[in-house]
Amino acid sequence: MQLDRSHTGRRNLLLAGLPAGDFVLLAPYLKEVVLEQGAVLQEQGDLVDQVYFPHDGIISLLAVMRQGDAIETATIGYEGAVGSFAGLGQRRSHTRAVVQVAGAATRIAASHFRKAVQDSDAICKIVVRYGEMLLIQVQQTAACNALHAVEARLSRWLLQARDRLDSNTIALTHEFLSQMLGVRRTTVTVVACAAASRSHPLPSRADRDRGPAGARGTSLRMLRGDPPAD
């Protein structure tokens, strides 16, 4: 059952899932912030000093190699949080957190979040359960990167983005996508144009639920900068 975010007044699902008595432990320290595309929220190896709860947009977690190359290991939207494990104790970030698609978020200092986790079983359980979900996503991403062709990986990424943004238009460059997929920019261009030339639609989760008759889908035209199809 999906939580009604409008009913609670909390647009992030983790915050929306908290009982009112537990949410008040966080409320005085929460701050609304705007997340600009390309902003680095956490750098790999640095102490986590802020926890972010996105309301919209997309944040990518990148594994950064010694030579500077990076590849996406997970994406986070309104269903999750960045840095939530800092609630269980001081943590260094194992990834770089970069805003892929601009949006809004609620931010809280890690020290205040740790205190709330210590005082609330409900908040602690959400941190642990979300950590398990994020680990599953990382494992799935690793399997897809190893076993699937670039076009399948690109399609998977766009479907995830479509589900989080609820929009058929995703403002991303080929350069950004190439970094996320760990391939050359020219590879993304070739794959995107090939799929678009075949009129290959990428259905959203809602489209799949409605079936073929109601499906509109998300087209790879957006990757070429063309306007969305009517």
JOPESUL-V541718 format. One record per helix or strand of 2 or more residues. SS is the DSSP state (a for helix, b for strand). FROM is the first residue (numbers start at 1). LEN is the number of residues. Records with the same first field share a line. If there is no record, write none. Layout:
# JOPESUL-V541718
SS: FROM-LEN, FROM-LEN
This chain:
# JOPESUL-V541718
a: 5-4, 13-4, 20-8, 84-5, 110-10, 121-27, 150-16, 174-8, 185-13, 205-6, 212-3, 221-4
b: 31-5, 40-3, 50-5, 58-7, 70-7, 96-6, 103-7, 201-2, 218-2
